[in-house]
Amino acid sequence: MQTLTAIIRAKPGQEAKVRDALIKVGDFVRANEPDTIGFFVAQSPDDPCVFTTYERFTDKAAMDLHNNGAGSRGFFAEAGDCIDGAVTVVTANEVFER
């Protein structure tokens, strides 16, 4: 299982726009990406500008398809100007699942 975690910081006052754009990605994933096994979005209760995604894919090809696909491109087109700094991305091979 291939995973990706992204940490995204919204500019102050732009939290709702970033959140809504991330939810649209999730809706797109659900409808169009059967090899994306999970797509989770969290918002920090301590700093509502900070969002974390946890994404699970059947393999690297599925992750690459997601990252280069319409859902991800749509997110950056819609929310790109609302993001504060670079997005931190960590990819990994999942070693344990409960």
The first five atom37 places (N, CA, C, CB, O) and aatype in JSON, in Angstrom:
{
  "aatype": [12, 5, 16, 10, 16, 0, 9, 9, 1, 0, 11, 14, 7, 5, 6, 0, 11, 19, 1, 3, 0, 10, 9, 11, 19, 7, 3, 13, 19, 1, 0, 2, 6, 14, 3, 16, 9, 7, 13, 13, 19, 0, 5, 15, 14, 3, 3, 14, 4, 19, 13, 16, 16, 18, 6, 1, 13, 16, 3, 11, 0, 0, 12, 3, 10, 8, 2, 2, 7, 0, 7, 15, 1, 7, 13, 13, 0, 6, 0, 7, 3, 4, 9, 3, 7, 0, 19, 16, 19, 19, 16, 0, 2, 6, 19, 13, 6, 1],
  "atom_mask": [
    [1, 1, 1, 1, 1],
    [1, 1, 1, 1, 1],
    [1, 1, 1, 1, 1],
    [1, 1, 1, 1, 1],
    [1, 1, 1, 1, 1],
    [1, 1, 1, 1, 1],
    [1, 1, 1, 1, 1],
    [1, 1, 1, 1, 1],
    [1, 1, 1, 1, 1],
    [1, 1, 1, 1, 1],
    [1, 1, 1, 1, 1],
    [1, 1, 1, 1, 1],
    [1, 1, 1, 0, 1],
    [1, 1, 1, 1, 1],
    [1, 1, 1, 1, 1],
    [1, 1, 1, 1, 1],
    [1, 1, 1, 1, 1],
    [1, 1, 1, 1, 1],
    [1, 1, 1, 1, 1],
    [1, 1, 1, 1, 1],
    [1, 1, 1, 1, 1],
    [1, 1, 1, 1, 1],
    [1, 1, 1, 1, 1],
    [1, 1, 1, 1, 1],
    [1, 1, 1, 1, 1],
    [1, 1, 1, 0, 1],
    [1, 1, 1, 1, 1],
    [1, 1, 1, 1, 1],
    [1, 1, 1, 1, 1],
    [1, 1, 1, 1, 1],
    [1, 1, 1, 1, 1],
    [1, 1, 1, 1, 1],
    [1, 1, 1, 1, 1],
    [1, 1, 1, 1, 1],
    [1, 1, 1, 1, 1],
    [1, 1, 1, 1, 1],
    [1, 1, 1, 1, 1],
    [1, 1, 1, 0, 1],
    [1, 1, 1, 1, 1],
    [1, 1, 1, 1, 1],
    [1, 1, 1, 1, 1],
    [1, 1, 1, 1, 1],
    [1, 1, 1, 1, 1],
    [1, 1, 1, 1, 1],
    [1, 1, 1, 1, 1],
    [1, 1, 1, 1, 1],
    [1, 1, 1, 1, 1],
    [1, 1, 1, 1, 1],
    [1, 1, 1, 1, 1],
    [1, 1, 1, 1, 1],
    [1, 1, 1, 1, 1],
    [1, 1, 1, 1, 1],
    [1, 1, 1, 1, 1],
    [1, 1, 1, 1, 1],
    [1, 1, 1, 1, 1],
    [1, 1, 1, 1, 1],
    [1, 1, 1, 1, 1],
    [1, 1, 1, 1, 1],
    [1, 1, 1, 1, 1],
    [1, 1, 1, 1, 1],
    [1, 1, 1, 1, 1],
    [1, 1, 1, 1, 1],
    [1, 1, 1, 1, 1],
    [1, 1, 1, 1, 1],
    [1, 1, 1, 1, 1],
    [1, 1, 1, 1, 1],
    [1, 1, 1, 1, 1],
    [1, 1, 1, 1, 1],
    [1, 1, 1, 0, 1],
    [1, 1, 1, 1, 1],
    [1, 1, 1, 0, 1],
    [1, 1, 1, 1, 1],
    [1, 1, 1, 1, 1],
    [1, 1, 1, 0, 1],
    [1, 1, 1, 1, 1],
    [1, 1, 1, 1, 1],
    [1, 1, 1, 1, 1],
    [1, 1, 1, 1, 1],
    [1, 1, 1, 1, 1],
    [1, 1, 1, 0, 1],
    [1, 1, 1, 1, 1],
    [1, 1, 1, 1, 1],
    [1, 1, 1, 1, 1],
    [1, 1, 1, 1, 1],
    [1, 1, 1, 0, 1],
    [1, 1, 1, 1, 1],
    [1, 1, 1, 1, 1],
    [1, 1, 1, 1, 1],
    [1, 1, 1, 1, 1],
    [1, 1, 1, 1, 1],
    [1, 1, 1, 1, 1],
    [1, 1, 1, 1, 1],
    [1, 1, 1, 1, 1],
    [1, 1, 1, 1, 1],
    [1, 1, 1, 1, 1],
    [1, 1, 1, 1, 1],
    [1, 1, 1, 1, 1],
    [1, 1, 1, 1, 1]
  ],
  "atom_positions": [
    [[0.86, -1.18, 0.0], [0.0, 0.0, 0.0], [0.9, 1.23, 0.0], [-0.97, 0.0, 1.23], [1.81, 1.34, 0.82]],
    [[0.65, 2.14, -0.91], [1.38, 3.4, -1.01], [0.57, 4.46, -0.29], [1.64, 3.8, -2.5], [-0.65, 4.53, -0.44]],
    [[1.24, 5.3, 0.5], [0.54, 6.37, 1.21], [1.16, 7.72, 0.91], [0.55, 6.11, 2.71], [2.32, 7.83, 0.51]],
    [[0.36, 8.75, 1.12], [0.82, 10.12, 0.97], [0.16, 10.92, 2.08], [0.47, 10.7, -0.45], [-1.05, 10.84, 2.3]],
    [[0.96, 11.69, 2.78], [0.46, 12.64, 3.77], [0.87, 14.03, 3.3], [1.02, 12.34, 5.22], [2.02, 14.27, 2.96]],
    [[-0.09, 14.94, 3.29], [0.19, 16.32, 2.9], [-0.22, 17.23, 4.04], [-0.55, 16.71, 1.58], [-1.29, 17.07, 4.63]],
    [[0.64, 18.2, 4.34], [0.32, 19.23, 5.31], [0.2, 20.54, 4.54], [1.41, 19.32, 6.46], [1.13, 20.99, 3.88]],
    [[-0.98, 21.13, 4.65], [-1.32, 22.32, 3.86], [-1.7, 23.42, 4.84], [-2.49, 22.02, 2.86], [-2.54, 23.22, 5.72]],
    [[-1.1, 24.58, 4.68], [-1.43, 25.72, 5.53], [-2.17, 26.75, 4.69], [-0.14, 26.34, 6.17], [-1.65, 27.24, 3.68]],
    [[-3.37, 27.09, 5.11], [-4.16, 28.12, 4.45], [-3.73, 29.49, 4.95], [-5.68, 27.9, 4.7], [-3.31, 29.64, 6.09]],
    [[-3.83, 30.48, 4.09], [-3.62, 31.85, 4.53], [-4.76, 32.21, 5.5], [-3.56, 32.84, 3.31], [-5.89, 31.76, 5.32]],
    [[-4.47, 33.02, 6.51], [-5.52, 33.42, 7.44], [-6.73, 34.0, 6.7], [-4.99, 34.46, 8.45], [-6.59, 34.82, 5.79]],
    [[-7.9, 33.54, 7.1], [-9.13, 33.98, 6.46], [-9.53, 33.14, 5.25], [0.0, 0.0, 0.0], [-10.62, 33.32, 4.71]],
    [[-8.66, 32.24, 4.83], [-8.93, 31.41, 3.65], [-9.19, 29.94, 4.0], [-7.76, 31.49, 2.68], [-9.24, 29.09, 3.11]],
    [[-9.37, 29.66, 5.28], [-9.54, 28.28, 5.74], [-10.73, 27.59, 5.08], [-9.69, 28.25, 7.24], [-10.62, 26.44, 4.66]],
    [[-11.85, 28.27, 4.99], [-13.06, 27.65, 4.43], [-12.86, 27.3, 2.96], [-14.26, 28.6, 4.58], [-13.31, 26.24, 2.51]],
    [[-12.21, 28.17, 2.22], [-11.98, 27.9, 0.8], [-11.07, 26.69, 0.61], [-11.38, 29.13, 0.1], [-11.33, 25.85, -0.26]],
    [[-10.01, 26.58, 1.41], [-9.11, 25.44, 1.32], [-9.85, 24.16, 1.74], [-7.86, 25.66, 2.19], [-9.75, 23.13, 1.07]],
    [[-10.59, 24.24, 2.85], [-11.36, 23.07, 3.32], [-12.33, 22.6, 2.25], [-12.12, 23.41, 4.61], [-12.38, 21.41, 1.94]],
    [[-13.08, 23.52, 1.68], [-14.08, 23.15, 0.67], [-13.41, 22.55, -0.57], [-14.91, 24.38, 0.27], [-13.94, 21.61, -1.16]],
    [[-12.27, 23.08, -0.97], [-11.55, 22.54, -2.13], [-11.03, 21.13, -1.84], [-10.39, 23.46, -2.52], [-11.06, 20.27, -2.72]],
    [[-10.57, 20.88, -0.61], [-10.12, 19.54, -0.24], [-11.29, 18.55, -0.24], [-9.44, 19.56, 1.14], [-11.13, 17.4, -0.66]],
    [[-12.43, 18.99, 0.22], [-13.61, 18.12, 0.22], [-14.02, 17.79, -1.22], [-14.78, 18.79, 0.97], [-14.45, 16.67, -1.5]],
    [[-13.89, 18.74, -2.13], [-14.18, 18.47, -3.54], [-13.24, 17.4, -4.09], [-14.05, 19.76, -4.38], [-13.65, 16.55, -4.88]],
    [[-11.97, 17.45, -3.67], [-11.03, 16.4, -4.1], [-11.53, 15.05, -3.6], [-9.59, 16.68, -3.58], [-11.55, 14.07, -4.34]],
    [[-11.94, 15.0, -2.33], [-12.46, 13.75, -1.78], [-13.66, 13.24, -2.54], [0.0, 0.0, 0.0], [-13.77, 12.04, -2.79]],
    [[-14.57, 14.13, -2.92], [-15.74, 13.73, -3.71], [-15.3, 13.19, -5.08], [-16.7, 14.92, -3.89], [-15.85, 12.21, -5.56]],
    [[-14.31, 13.84, -5.69], [-13.8, 13.38, -6.98], [-13.16, 12.0, -6.83], [-12.78, 14.39, -7.55], [-13.4, 11.11, -7.65]],
    [[-12.36, 11.84, -5.79], [-11.71, 10.54, -5.54], [-12.76, 9.45, -5.4], [-10.83, 10.6, -4.27], [-12.64, 8.39, -6.02]],
    [[-13.78, 9.69, -4.6], [-14.83, 8.7, -4.37], [-15.49, 8.28, -5.68], [-15.89, 9.26, -3.4], [-15.79, 7.1, -5.87]],
    [[-15.72, 9.23, -6.58], [-16.45, 8.95, -7.82], [-15.57, 8.42, -8.95], [-17.13, 10.2, -8.27], [-16.07, 7.75, -9.85]],
    [[-14.25, 8.7, -8.9], [-13.43, 8.47, -10.09], [-12.14, 7.68, -9.88], [-13.09, 9.76, -10.68], [-11.48, 7.32, -10.86]],
    [[-11.76, 7.41, -8.65], [-10.45, 6.78, -8.41], [-10.61, 5.51, -7.58], [-9.49, 7.76, -7.71], [-10.38, 5.53, -6.37]],
    [[-10.99, 4.41, -8.2], [-11.19, 3.17, -7.44], [-9.92, 2.64, -6.77], [-11.75, 2.11, -8.34], [-10.01, 1.89, -5.79]],
    [[-8.74, 3.01, -7.29], [-7.49, 2.53, -6.69], [-6.96, 3.47, -5.62], [-6.44, 2.35, -7.76], [-5.88, 3.24, -5.07]],
    [[-7.7, 4.53, -5.31], [-7.42, 5.33, -4.12], [-8.28, 4.71, -3.02], [-7.74, 6.89, -4.33], [-9.5, 4.86, -3.02]],
    [[-7.62, 4.02, -2.1], [-8.3, 3.23, -1.07], [-8.86, 4.11, 0.04], [-7.34, 2.2, -0.48], [-9.88, 3.78, 0.64]],
    [[-8.2, 5.22, 0.31], [-8.66, 6.13, 1.36], [-8.17, 7.54, 1.09], [0.0, 0.0, 0.0], [-7.05, 7.74, 0.61]],
    [[-9.0, 8.51, 1.41], [-8.63, 9.91, 1.28], [-9.25, 10.64, 2.47], [-9.11, 10.53, -0.11], [-10.46, 10.86, 2.5]],
    [[-8.42, 10.99, 3.43], [-8.88, 11.59, 4.68], [-8.36, 13.02, 4.77], [-8.4, 10.75, 5.9], [-7.21, 13.3, 4.42]],
    [[-9.2, 13.91, 5.24], [-8.83, 15.31, 5.43], [-9.1, 15.68, 6.88], [-9.62, 16.26, 4.45], [-10.17, 15.39, 7.41]],
    [[-8.13, 16.31, 7.52], [-8.28, 16.77, 8.9], [-7.88, 18.24, 8.98], [-7.42, 15.91, 9.88], [-7.02, 18.72, 8.24]],
    [[-8.53, 18.95, 9.91], [-8.22, 20.35, 10.17], [-7.84, 20.48, 11.63], [-9.42, 21.29, 9.82], [-8.55, 19.99, 12.51]],
    [[-6.73, 21.14, 11.89], [-6.23, 21.28, 13.26], [-7.21, 22.06, 14.13], [-4.87, 21.95, 13.25], [-7.67, 23.13, 13.74]],
    [[-7.52, 21.54, 15.32], [-8.37, 22.3, 16.24], [-7.61, 23.46, 16.89], [-8.93, 21.38, 17.32], [-8.21, 24.41, 17.37]],
    [[-6.28, 23.36, 16.91], [-5.46, 24.4, 17.53], [-5.11, 25.53, 16.57], [-4.18, 23.8, 18.08], [-4.93, 26.67, 16.98]],
    [[-5.03, 25.2, 15.29], [-4.72, 26.19, 14.25], [-5.55, 25.84, 13.03], [-3.17, 26.21, 13.91], [-5.13, 25.01, 12.22]],
    [[-6.72, 26.46, 12.87], [-7.62, 26.08, 11.77], [-7.06, 26.35, 10.38], [-8.9, 26.81, 11.93], [-7.69, 25.99, 9.39]],
    [[-5.9, 26.98, 10.29], [-5.26, 27.17, 8.99], [-4.53, 25.92, 8.53], [-4.29, 28.35, 9.06], [-4.14, 25.83, 7.36]],
    [[-4.33, 24.95, 9.41], [-3.53, 23.76, 9.09], [-4.43, 22.58, 8.77], [-2.57, 23.41, 10.25], [-5.28, 22.19, 9.58]],
    [[-4.23, 22.02, 7.59], [-4.95, 20.84, 7.14], [-3.95, 19.73, 6.88], [-5.78, 21.15, 5.86], [-2.82, 19.97, 6.45]],
    [[-4.38, 18.51, 7.15], [-3.56, 17.33, 6.87], [-4.41, 16.36, 6.07], [-3.03, 16.66, 8.19], [-5.57, 16.12, 6.4]],
    [[-3.83, 15.81, 5.01], [-4.5, 14.73, 4.29], [-3.71, 13.45, 4.54], [-4.61, 15.04, 2.76], [-2.49, 13.47, 4.7]],
    [[-4.44, 12.35, 4.58], [-3.81, 11.03, 4.61], [-4.47, 10.25, 3.5], [-3.97, 10.31, 6.03], [-5.69, 10.06, 3.48]],
    [[-3.65, 9.79, 2.57], [-4.16, 9.2, 1.35], [-3.54, 7.82, 1.17], [-3.86, 10.1, 0.12], [-2.33, 7.64, 1.36]],
    [[-4.38, 6.83, 0.8], [-3.91, 5.46, 0.64], [-4.24, 4.98, -0.77], [-4.55, 4.51, 1.7], [-5.35, 5.19, -1.27]],
    [[-3.27, 4.35, -1.4], [-3.4, 3.92, -2.78], [-2.98, 2.45, -2.91], [-2.54, 4.81, -3.72], [-2.16, 1.96, -2.13]],
    [[-3.55, 1.76, -3.89], [-3.19, 0.36, -4.1], [-1.72, 0.22, -4.47], [-4.07, -0.25, -5.19], [-1.07, -0.76, -4.1]],
    [[-1.19, 1.2, -5.2], [0.22, 1.15, -5.62], [0.67, 2.55, -6.06], [0.41, 0.12, -6.77], [-0.12, 3.5, -6.05]],
    [[1.93, 2.65, -6.46], [2.48, 3.94, -6.86], [1.79, 4.49, -8.1], [3.97, 3.83, -7.11], [1.59, 5.7, -8.21]],
    [[1.42, 3.61, -9.03], [0.73, 4.06, -10.24], [-0.59, 4.75, -9.89], [0.46, 2.88, -11.18], [-0.94, 5.77, -10.49]],
    [[-1.32, 4.21, -8.91], [-2.57, 4.84, -8.47], [-2.3, 6.19, -7.82], [-3.33, 3.92, -7.5], [-3.06, 7.13, -8.01]],
    [[-1.22, 6.27, -7.04], [-0.87, 7.54, -6.41], [-0.5, 8.58, -7.47], [0.29, 7.35, -5.41], [-0.92, 9.73, -7.4]],
    [[0.29, 8.16, -8.45], [0.68, 9.08, -9.52], [-0.54, 9.55, -10.32], [1.7, 8.42, -10.45], [-0.64, 10.72, -10.69]],
    [[-1.47, 8.63, -10.59], [-2.69, 8.99, -11.3], [-3.47, 10.04, -10.51], [-3.57, 7.74, -11.55], [-3.95, 11.01, -11.08]],
    [[-3.58, 9.83, -9.21], [-4.27, 10.8, -8.35], [-3.55, 12.15, -8.36], [-4.38, 10.26, -6.91], [-4.18, 13.18, -8.57]],
    [[-2.27, 12.13, -8.13], [-1.51, 13.38, -8.02], [-1.5, 14.19, -9.31], [-0.1, 13.08, -7.61], [-1.41, 15.41, -9.27]],
    [[-1.6, 13.51, -10.44], [-1.57, 14.19, -11.73], [-2.96, 14.33, -12.34], [-0.67, 13.45, -12.69], [-3.11, 14.81, -13.47]],
    [[-3.99, 13.92, -11.59], [-5.34, 13.88, -12.13], [-6.13, 15.16, -11.92], [0.0, 0.0, 0.0], [-5.66, 16.13, -11.34]],
    [[-7.35, 15.11, -12.42], [-8.24, 16.28, -12.41], [-8.58, 16.75, -11.0], [-9.51, 15.96, -13.16], [-8.71, 17.95, -10.77]],
    [[-8.73, 15.81, -10.05], [-9.06, 16.21, -8.69], [-7.97, 17.06, -8.05], [0.0, 0.0, 0.0], [-8.25, 18.12, -7.49]],
    [[-6.74, 16.58, -8.15], [-5.62, 17.33, -7.57], [-5.38, 18.64, -8.32], [-4.34, 16.48, -7.57], [-5.13, 19.67, -7.7]],
    [[-5.44, 18.59, -9.62], [-5.27, 19.83, -10.4], [-6.36, 20.84, -10.05], [-5.28, 19.52, -11.92], [-6.09, 22.03, -9.94]],
    [[-7.59, 20.34, -9.89], [-8.69, 21.23, -9.53], [-8.49, 21.89, -8.18], [0.0, 0.0, 0.0], [-8.82, 23.06, -8.0]],
    [[-7.93, 21.12, -7.22], [-7.66, 21.69, -5.9], [-6.7, 22.88, -6.01], [-7.08, 20.62, -4.97], [-6.97, 23.95, -5.47]],
    [[-5.59, 22.68, -6.71], [-4.61, 23.76, -6.79], [-5.11, 24.93, -7.63], [-3.3, 23.24, -7.36], [-4.74, 26.07, -7.38]],
    [[-5.95, 24.66, -8.63], [-6.54, 25.75, -9.41], [-7.49, 26.57, -8.54], [-7.29, 25.2, -10.63], [-7.53, 27.8, -8.64]],
    [[-8.25, 25.9, -7.69], [-9.25, 26.58, -6.86], [-8.65, 27.21, -5.61], [-10.32, 25.61, -6.45], [-9.03, 28.32, -5.24]],
    [[-7.71, 26.53, -4.97], [-7.22, 26.98, -3.66], [-5.76, 27.41, -3.66], [-7.41, 25.9, -2.65], [-5.24, 27.85, -2.63]],
    [[-5.09, 27.31, -4.78], [-3.66, 27.6, -4.83], [-3.27, 28.96, -4.27], [0.0, 0.0, 0.0], [-2.27, 29.08, -3.56]],
    [[-4.07, 29.98, -4.58], [-3.76, 31.33, -4.08], [-4.05, 31.48, -2.59], [-4.55, 32.36, -4.85], [-3.65, 32.46, -1.97]],
    [[-4.74, 30.51, -2.01], [-5.11, 30.56, -0.59], [-4.14, 29.8, 0.3], [-6.51, 30.0, -0.4], [-4.28, 29.79, 1.52]],
    [[-3.15, 29.15, -0.31], [-2.19, 28.34, 0.44], [-1.02, 29.21, 0.86], [-1.7, 27.13, -0.4], [-0.48, 29.99, 0.07]],
    [[-0.64, 29.06, 2.11], [0.45, 29.84, 2.7], [1.72, 29.0, 2.67], [0.1, 30.28, 4.16], [1.91, 28.12, 3.52]],
    [[2.59, 29.25, 1.71], [3.86, 28.52, 1.61], [3.72, 27.2, 0.87], [0.0, 0.0, 0.0], [2.7, 26.91, 0.25]],
    [[4.78, 26.43, 0.95], [4.83, 25.15, 0.24], [4.03, 24.09, 1.0], [6.29, 24.69, 0.06], [3.95, 24.11, 2.22]],
    [[3.44, 23.18, 0.25], [2.76, 22.03, 0.83], [3.83, 21.0, 1.18], [1.69, 21.42, -0.15], [4.68, 20.67, 0.35]],
    [[3.79, 20.49, 2.4], [4.71, 19.43, 2.81], [4.08, 18.09, 2.45], [5.02, 19.5, 4.35], [2.96, 17.8, 2.84]],
    [[4.82, 17.27, 1.69], [4.31, 15.97, 1.24], [5.28, 14.89, 1.67], [4.1, 15.95, -0.31], [6.49, 15.0, 1.46]],
    [[4.74, 13.84, 2.27], [5.53, 12.66, 2.65], [4.85, 11.45, 2.02], [5.65, 12.5, 4.23], [3.67, 11.19, 2.26]],
    [[5.6, 10.7, 1.2], [5.08, 9.46, 0.65], [5.78, 8.3, 1.35], [5.3, 9.39, -0.89], [6.93, 8.42, 1.79]],
    [[5.07, 7.18, 1.46], [5.63, 6.04, 2.19], [4.95, 4.74, 1.76], [5.46, 6.25, 3.71], [3.9, 4.74, 1.12]],
    [[5.58, 3.65, 2.12], [4.98, 2.33, 1.98], [4.38, 1.99, 3.33], [6.02, 1.25, 1.51], [5.08, 1.98, 4.34]],
    [[3.09, 1.71, 3.35], [2.42, 1.4, 4.61], [2.95, 0.07, 5.17], [0.89, 1.32, 4.41], [3.06, -0.92, 4.44]],
    [[3.29, 0.07, 6.46], [3.84, -1.14, 7.07], [2.92, -1.77, 8.11], [5.17, -0.82, 7.71], [3.16, -2.89, 8.56]],
    [[1.87, -1.07, 8.49], [0.94, -1.63, 9.48], [-0.43, -1.01, 9.25], [1.44, -1.37, 10.95], [-0.56, 0.18, 8.99]],
    [[-1.45, -1.84, 9.37], [-2.83, -1.37, 9.29], [-3.62, -2.07, 10.38], [-3.45, -1.64, 7.88], [-3.47, -3.27, 10.59]],
    [[-4.44, -1.32, 11.04], [-5.29, -1.91, 12.07], [-6.6, -2.3, 11.46], [-5.5, -0.94, 13.23], [-7.47, -2.81, 12.16]]
  ]
}
